[in-house]
Amino acid sequence: MRAPLDTSTERARAVLDGIRSIAPGHVTTYGDLSPEAPRYAGAVLAACHDPDVPWQRVVRADGSLAKGERQRRLLEAEDVPFDGERVDMRAAWMEPKRR
């Protein structure tokens, strides 16, 4: 069994800070948060239990949702535009701030 990911490392904090930089009504992708390893961004999110991290604003590169209807409801409440089942990335995408 793998040990839980440490979200206090500099690399993990950079991912979390990037997520916090995304304004309501916008999204970013796992690859934008961690270009060298998008799955790392997902692992950081899975290990993070901070309610101040707007996890719902992180979507797949094609605009699809990793957390389904729960994520969609939260994004719709922020007026994120959708095109069918996916976020309209042309309208909603925002580059995260980098350290």
Residue frames as qw, qx, qy, qz and C-alpha x, y, z in Angstrom:
[[0.000, 0.888, 0.459, 0.000, 0.00, 0.00, 0.00],
 [0.414, 0.479, 0.005, 0.774, 1.27, 3.42, -0.96],
 [0.266, -0.424, -0.436, 0.748, 1.77, 6.16, 1.64],
 [0.195, 0.882, 0.419, -0.089, -0.53, 9.17, 1.30],
 [0.483, 0.541, 0.080, 0.683, 0.83, 12.02, -0.77],
 [0.385, -0.491, -0.314, 0.715, 2.32, 14.82, 1.32],
 [0.225, 0.829, 0.398, 0.323, 0.48, 18.01, 0.37],
 [0.335, -0.906, 0.007, 0.261, 2.90, 20.17, 2.36],
 [0.669, -0.087, 0.345, 0.653, 5.79, 19.81, -0.10],
 [0.003, 0.509, -0.171, -0.844, 6.74, 22.79, -2.24],
 [0.062, -0.007, -0.782, -0.621, 5.61, 21.01, -5.40],
 [0.115, -0.533, -0.838, -0.016, 2.20, 20.12, -3.94],
 [0.082, -0.668, -0.337, 0.658, 1.74, 23.62, -2.51],
 [0.005, 0.298, -0.425, -0.855, 2.43, 25.05, -5.99],
 [0.126, -0.293, -0.849, -0.420, -0.38, 22.91, -7.42],
 [0.177, -0.651, -0.690, 0.264, -2.77, 23.96, -4.65],
 [0.093, -0.562, -0.049, 0.821, -1.85, 27.63, -5.05],
 [0.037, 0.051, -0.637, -0.768, -2.52, 27.32, -8.77],
 [0.159, -0.495, -0.838, -0.169, -5.98, 25.91, -8.05],
 [0.182, -0.680, -0.466, 0.536, -6.72, 28.71, -5.59],
 [0.111, -0.363, 0.224, 0.898, -5.77, 31.26, -8.28],
 [0.006, -0.297, -0.769, -0.566, -8.62, 30.19, -10.59],
 [0.273, 0.003, 0.180, -0.945, -11.46, 32.69, -10.37],
 [0.471, 0.346, 0.729, -0.356, -15.06, 31.60, -9.90],
 [0.612, 0.676, 0.129, -0.389, -16.69, 30.96, -13.26],
 [0.442, 0.689, -0.557, -0.140, -13.45, 29.61, -14.74],
 [0.967, -0.182, 0.176, 0.028, -11.57, 26.32, -14.87],
 [0.119, 0.719, -0.666, -0.160, -8.09, 25.02, -15.49],
 [0.920, 0.139, -0.335, -0.147, -6.75, 21.57, -16.33],
 [0.871, -0.431, 0.147, 0.182, -4.60, 19.04, -14.55],
 [0.763, 0.280, 0.138, 0.566, -1.96, 19.59, -17.23],
 [0.107, 0.836, -0.014, 0.537, -1.98, 23.35, -16.66],
 [0.592, -0.767, 0.160, -0.190, -1.31, 22.79, -12.97],
 [0.615, -0.483, 0.595, 0.185, 1.44, 20.22, -13.49],
 [0.615, 0.638, -0.290, -0.362, 2.58, 20.17, -17.14],
 [0.189, 0.503, -0.844, -0.010, 5.30, 17.60, -16.51],
 [0.155, -0.093, -0.975, 0.130, 2.91, 15.21, -14.73],
 [0.438, -0.320, -0.205, -0.814, -0.83, 15.97, -14.91],
 [0.731, -0.331, -0.589, -0.094, -1.65, 12.92, -12.81],
 [0.411, -0.046, -0.524, 0.744, 0.38, 14.45, -10.00],
 [0.236, -0.197, 0.054, -0.950, -2.11, 17.34, -9.85],
 [0.717, -0.278, -0.433, -0.471, -4.89, 14.77, -9.51],
 [0.691, -0.160, -0.618, 0.338, -3.03, 12.98, -6.74],
 [0.146, 0.085, -0.364, 0.916, -2.55, 16.26, -4.88],
 [0.484, -0.245, -0.136, -0.829, -6.27, 17.00, -5.15],
 [0.775, -0.229, -0.562, -0.178, -7.17, 13.51, -3.95],
 [0.608, -0.135, -0.560, 0.546, -4.93, 13.93, -0.90],
 [0.036, 0.189, -0.187, 0.963, -6.06, 17.47, -0.07],
 [0.242, -0.583, -0.775, 0.046, -8.89, 17.94, 2.40],
 [0.133, -0.272, -0.187, 0.935, -8.73, 21.74, 2.66],
 [0.275, 0.694, 0.658, -0.099, -12.23, 23.16, 2.09],
 [0.052, 0.831, -0.049, -0.552, -10.67, 26.39, 0.78],
 [0.184, -0.281, 0.737, 0.586, -9.32, 24.62, -2.32],
 [0.645, 0.413, 0.113, -0.633, -11.87, 24.96, -5.15],
 [0.439, -0.164, 0.851, 0.236, -11.25, 21.45, -6.52],
 [0.573, 0.568, 0.576, -0.133, -14.26, 21.66, -8.83],
 [0.295, 0.882, -0.137, -0.341, -12.41, 24.19, -11.03],
 [0.139, -0.497, 0.797, 0.313, -9.97, 21.52, -12.25],
 [0.848, 0.348, 0.218, -0.335, -11.16, 19.57, -15.29],
 [0.749, 0.015, 0.523, 0.406, -9.66, 17.31, -17.93],
 [0.192, -0.302, 0.392, 0.847, -8.10, 18.93, -21.00],
 [0.034, -0.289, -0.746, -0.599, -11.16, 18.12, -23.10],
 [0.349, -0.290, 0.042, -0.890, -13.48, 19.80, -20.59],
 [0.716, -0.300, -0.591, -0.219, -14.85, 16.56, -19.17],
 [0.443, -0.667, 0.303, -0.517, -15.40, 16.23, -15.45],
 [0.341, 0.247, -0.876, 0.234, -13.54, 13.80, -13.21],
 [0.073, 0.100, 0.787, -0.604, -16.18, 14.03, -10.47],
 [0.017, -0.420, -0.853, -0.308, -19.32, 13.96, -12.58],
 [0.192, -0.746, -0.501, -0.394, -22.62, 15.49, -11.48],
 [0.519, -0.710, -0.263, 0.397, -21.33, 16.75, -8.12],
 [0.424, -0.247, 0.211, 0.845, -18.63, 18.75, -9.90],
 [0.099, 0.439, 0.556, 0.699, -21.05, 19.95, -12.57],
 [0.297, -0.814, -0.495, -0.056, -23.51, 21.29, -9.98],
 [0.477, -0.645, -0.068, 0.593, -20.75, 23.28, -8.28],
 [0.335, -0.056, 0.403, 0.850, -19.48, 24.67, -11.59],
 [0.018, -0.608, -0.611, -0.506, -22.98, 25.57, -12.78],
 [0.367, -0.818, -0.381, 0.226, -23.50, 27.46, -9.50],
 [0.384, -0.549, 0.168, 0.723, -20.45, 29.53, -10.51],
 [0.522, 0.764, 0.087, -0.370, -21.89, 30.09, -14.01],
 [0.283, -0.389, 0.748, 0.457, -19.23, 28.04, -15.77],
 [0.660, 0.415, -0.174, -0.602, -20.45, 27.55, -19.36],
 [0.596, -0.083, 0.796, 0.063, -21.00, 24.04, -20.67],
 [0.497, 0.375, -0.502, -0.600, -21.21, 22.61, -24.15],
 [0.811, -0.048, -0.539, -0.225, -23.23, 19.46, -23.64],
 [0.866, -0.433, -0.227, 0.104, -21.53, 17.28, -21.03],
 [0.703, -0.003, -0.110, 0.703, -18.24, 19.21, -21.10],
 [0.183, -0.775, -0.113, 0.594, -17.09, 22.60, -19.93],
 [0.535, 0.812, 0.121, 0.201, -16.82, 25.08, -22.80],
 [0.725, -0.321, 0.023, 0.609, -13.05, 25.44, -22.54],
 [0.358, 0.453, 0.226, 0.785, -12.88, 28.36, -25.00],
 [0.255, -0.762, -0.184, -0.566, -15.11, 30.40, -22.71],
 [0.714, -0.683, -0.062, -0.144, -14.16, 29.10, -19.24],
 [0.863, 0.008, -0.185, 0.470, -10.46, 28.24, -19.33],
 [0.144, -0.959, 0.188, -0.154, -8.08, 30.32, -17.22],
 [0.668, 0.363, -0.510, 0.402, -4.35, 29.87, -16.86],
 [0.683, -0.667, -0.247, 0.163, -3.37, 29.30, -13.22],
 [0.021, -0.927, 0.337, -0.162, -0.87, 31.63, -11.60],
 [0.873, 0.116, -0.348, 0.323, 2.58, 30.15, -11.19],
 [0.584, -0.765, 0.019, 0.272, 4.96, 30.70, -8.32]]
